[in-house]
């Protein structure tokens, strides 16, 4: 059983984690962040924002089968969410 990260229970928290991983630019860090999000309590919020079923997004992130289109959609959500703060 995979352990959930309770701090990833909001789109804010998920956006922060992913923004930091994308900013770092390290493929391993991005993969680790995506896998953490796949198990996050707030995954449904990201799935809704990306426009796909939660289970489908979770399966893609867990299997590390996120293609460029999915990655770009996630990055758009993160960018829009981050720019809406502050």
Rosetta constraint file for C-alpha pairs under 8 A:
AtomPair CA 2 CA 39 HARMONIC 7.17 0.50
AtomPair CA 3 CA 39 HARMONIC 7.24 0.50
AtomPair CA 4 CA 36 HARMONIC 7.71 0.50
AtomPair CA 4 CA 39 HARMONIC 5.32 0.50
AtomPair CA 4 CA 40 HARMONIC 5.50 0.50
AtomPair CA 4 CA 41 HARMONIC 6.87 0.50
AtomPair CA 5 CA 9 HARMONIC 7.93 0.50
AtomPair CA 5 CA 36 HARMONIC 7.25 0.50
AtomPair CA 5 CA 39 HARMONIC 7.23 0.50
AtomPair CA 5 CA 40 HARMONIC 5.71 0.50
AtomPair CA 5 CA 41 HARMONIC 7.32 0.50
AtomPair CA 6 CA 40 HARMONIC 6.96 0.50
AtomPair CA 6 CA 41 HARMONIC 6.52 0.50
AtomPair CA 7 CA 13 HARMONIC 6.86 0.50
AtomPair CA 8 CA 13 HARMONIC 5.22 0.50
AtomPair CA 8 CA 14 HARMONIC 5.61 0.50
AtomPair CA 8 CA 37 HARMONIC 7.26 0.50
AtomPair CA 8 CA 40 HARMONIC 5.39 0.50
AtomPair CA 8 CA 41 HARMONIC 6.19 0.50
AtomPair CA 8 CA 42 HARMONIC 5.89 0.50
AtomPair CA 9 CA 13 HARMONIC 6.81 0.50
AtomPair CA 9 CA 14 HARMONIC 7.59 0.50
AtomPair CA 9 CA 40 HARMONIC 6.48 0.50
AtomPair CA 9 CA 41 HARMONIC 4.85 0.50
AtomPair CA 9 CA 42 HARMONIC 4.19 0.50
AtomPair CA 9 CA 43 HARMONIC 7.77 0.50
AtomPair CA 10 CA 14 HARMONIC 6.36 0.50
AtomPair CA 10 CA 41 HARMONIC 7.80 0.50
AtomPair CA 10 CA 42 HARMONIC 5.08 0.50
AtomPair CA 10 CA 45 HARMONIC 7.25 0.50
AtomPair CA 11 CA 15 HARMONIC 5.84 0.50
AtomPair CA 11 CA 42 HARMONIC 6.44 0.50
AtomPair CA 11 CA 45 HARMONIC 6.18 0.50
AtomPair CA 11 CA 46 HARMONIC 6.43 0.50
AtomPair CA 11 CA 81 HARMONIC 7.86 0.50
AtomPair CA 12 CA 16 HARMONIC 6.13 0.50
AtomPair CA 12 CA 81 HARMONIC 7.26 0.50
AtomPair CA 12 CA 82 HARMONIC 7.72 0.50
AtomPair CA 13 CA 17 HARMONIC 6.27 0.50
AtomPair CA 14 CA 18 HARMONIC 6.14 0.50
AtomPair CA 14 CA 37 HARMONIC 6.71 0.50
AtomPair CA 14 CA 42 HARMONIC 7.37 0.50
AtomPair CA 14 CA 46 HARMONIC 7.88 0.50
AtomPair CA 15 CA 19 HARMONIC 5.78 0.50
AtomPair CA 15 CA 77 HARMONIC 7.85 0.50
AtomPair CA 15 CA 78 HARMONIC 4.88 0.50
AtomPair CA 15 CA 79 HARMONIC 7.95 0.50
AtomPair CA 15 CA 81 HARMONIC 6.88 0.50
AtomPair CA 15 CA 82 HARMONIC 6.82 0.50
AtomPair CA 16 CA 20 HARMONIC 6.12 0.50
AtomPair CA 16 CA 78 HARMONIC 7.84 0.50
AtomPair CA 16 CA 82 HARMONIC 7.66 0.50
AtomPair CA 17 CA 21 HARMONIC 6.32 0.50
AtomPair CA 17 CA 33 HARMONIC 6.59 0.50
AtomPair CA 18 CA 22 HARMONIC 6.02 0.50
AtomPair CA 18 CA 30 HARMONIC 7.20 0.50
AtomPair CA 18 CA 33 HARMONIC 6.14 0.50
AtomPair CA 18 CA 34 HARMONIC 7.34 0.50
AtomPair CA 18 CA 78 HARMONIC 7.14 0.50
AtomPair CA 19 CA 23 HARMONIC 5.93 0.50
AtomPair CA 19 CA 75 HARMONIC 7.93 0.50
AtomPair CA 19 CA 78 HARMONIC 6.56 0.50
AtomPair CA 19 CA 79 HARMONIC 7.75 0.50
AtomPair CA 20 CA 24 HARMONIC 6.07 0.50
AtomPair CA 21 CA 25 HARMONIC 6.42 0.50
AtomPair CA 21 CA 26 HARMONIC 7.18 0.50
AtomPair CA 21 CA 29 HARMONIC 5.61 0.50
AtomPair CA 21 CA 30 HARMONIC 4.97 0.50
AtomPair CA 21 CA 33 HARMONIC 6.52 0.50
AtomPair CA 22 CA 26 HARMONIC 7.53 0.50
AtomPair CA 22 CA 30 HARMONIC 6.20 0.50
AtomPair CA 24 CA 29 HARMONIC 7.49 0.50
AtomPair CA 25 CA 29 HARMONIC 7.60 0.50
AtomPair CA 25 CA 30 HARMONIC 7.27 0.50
AtomPair CA 26 CA 30 HARMONIC 6.29 0.50
AtomPair CA 27 CA 31 HARMONIC 6.10 0.50
AtomPair CA 28 CA 32 HARMONIC 6.08 0.50
AtomPair CA 29 CA 33 HARMONIC 6.09 0.50
AtomPair CA 30 CA 34 HARMONIC 6.10 0.50
AtomPair CA 31 CA 35 HARMONIC 6.15 0.50
AtomPair CA 31 CA 64 HARMONIC 7.18 0.50
AtomPair CA 32 CA 36 HARMONIC 6.16 0.50
AtomPair CA 33 CA 37 HARMONIC 6.18 0.50
AtomPair CA 34 CA 38 HARMONIC 6.20 0.50
AtomPair CA 34 CA 61 HARMONIC 5.85 0.50
AtomPair CA 34 CA 62 HARMONIC 7.78 0.50
AtomPair CA 35 CA 39 HARMONIC 6.78 0.50
AtomPair CA 35 CA 61 HARMONIC 5.72 0.50
AtomPair CA 35 CA 62 HARMONIC 5.52 0.50
AtomPair CA 35 CA 64 HARMONIC 7.63 0.50
AtomPair CA 36 CA 40 HARMONIC 6.23 0.50
AtomPair CA 37 CA 42 HARMONIC 7.78 0.50
AtomPair CA 37 CA 43 HARMONIC 6.21 0.50
AtomPair CA 37 CA 61 HARMONIC 7.80 0.50
AtomPair CA 38 CA 43 HARMONIC 6.34 0.50
AtomPair CA 38 CA 57 HARMONIC 7.44 0.50
AtomPair CA 38 CA 58 HARMONIC 4.80 0.50
AtomPair CA 38 CA 59 HARMONIC 7.69 0.50
AtomPair CA 38 CA 61 HARMONIC 5.58 0.50
AtomPair CA 38 CA 62 HARMONIC 5.97 0.50
AtomPair CA 39 CA 43 HARMONIC 7.14 0.50
AtomPair CA 39 CA 58 HARMONIC 7.40 0.50
AtomPair CA 42 CA 46 HARMONIC 6.87 0.50
AtomPair CA 43 CA 47 HARMONIC 6.14 0.50
AtomPair CA 43 CA 54 HARMONIC 6.78 0.50
AtomPair CA 43 CA 58 HARMONIC 7.57 0.50
AtomPair CA 44 CA 48 HARMONIC 6.11 0.50
AtomPair CA 44 CA 54 HARMONIC 5.28 0.50
AtomPair CA 45 CA 49 HARMONIC 6.28 0.50
AtomPair CA 46 CA 50 HARMONIC 6.05 0.50
AtomPair CA 46 CA 74 HARMONIC 7.83 0.50
AtomPair CA 46 CA 77 HARMONIC 7.83 0.50
AtomPair CA 47 CA 51 HARMONIC 5.89 0.50
AtomPair CA 47 CA 52 HARMONIC 5.36 0.50
AtomPair CA 47 CA 53 HARMONIC 6.03 0.50
AtomPair CA 47 CA 54 HARMONIC 5.11 0.50
AtomPair CA 47 CA 57 HARMONIC 6.31 0.50
AtomPair CA 48 CA 52 HARMONIC 6.21 0.50
AtomPair CA 48 CA 53 HARMONIC 7.18 0.50
AtomPair CA 48 CA 54 HARMONIC 7.44 0.50
AtomPair CA 49 CA 77 HARMONIC 6.57 0.50
AtomPair CA 50 CA 73 HARMONIC 6.01 0.50
AtomPair CA 50 CA 74 HARMONIC 6.28 0.50
AtomPair CA 50 CA 77 HARMONIC 6.79 0.50
AtomPair CA 52 CA 56 HARMONIC 6.88 0.50
AtomPair CA 52 CA 57 HARMONIC 6.67 0.50
AtomPair CA 53 CA 57 HARMONIC 6.36 0.50
AtomPair CA 54 CA 58 HARMONIC 6.04 0.50
AtomPair CA 55 CA 59 HARMONIC 6.04 0.50
AtomPair CA 56 CA 60 HARMONIC 6.22 0.50
AtomPair CA 57 CA 61 HARMONIC 6.13 0.50
AtomPair CA 58 CA 62 HARMONIC 5.93 0.50
AtomPair CA 59 CA 63 HARMONIC 5.97 0.50
AtomPair CA 60 CA 64 HARMONIC 5.89 0.50
AtomPair CA 60 CA 65 HARMONIC 4.83 0.50
AtomPair CA 60 CA 66 HARMONIC 5.57 0.50
AtomPair CA 61 CA 65 HARMONIC 6.20 0.50
AtomPair CA 61 CA 66 HARMONIC 6.06 0.50
AtomPair CA 66 CA 70 HARMONIC 5.73 0.50
AtomPair CA 66 CA 71 HARMONIC 6.18 0.50
AtomPair CA 67 CA 71 HARMONIC 6.12 0.50
AtomPair CA 68 CA 72 HARMONIC 6.00 0.50
AtomPair CA 69 CA 73 HARMONIC 6.21 0.50
AtomPair CA 70 CA 74 HARMONIC 6.19 0.50
AtomPair CA 71 CA 75 HARMONIC 6.09 0.50
AtomPair CA 72 CA 76 HARMONIC 6.10 0.50
AtomPair CA 73 CA 77 HARMONIC 6.38 0.50
AtomPair CA 74 CA 78 HARMONIC 6.21 0.50
AtomPair CA 75 CA 79 HARMONIC 5.98 0.50
AtomPair CA 76 CA 80 HARMONIC 5.99 0.50
AtomPair CA 77 CA 81 HARMONIC 5.91 0.50
AtomPair CA 78 CA 82 HARMONIC 5.94 0.50
AtomPair CA 79 CA 83 HARMONIC 6.00 0.50
AtomPair CA 80 CA 84 HARMONIC 6.17 0.50
AtomPair CA 81 CA 85 HARMONIC 7.02 0.50
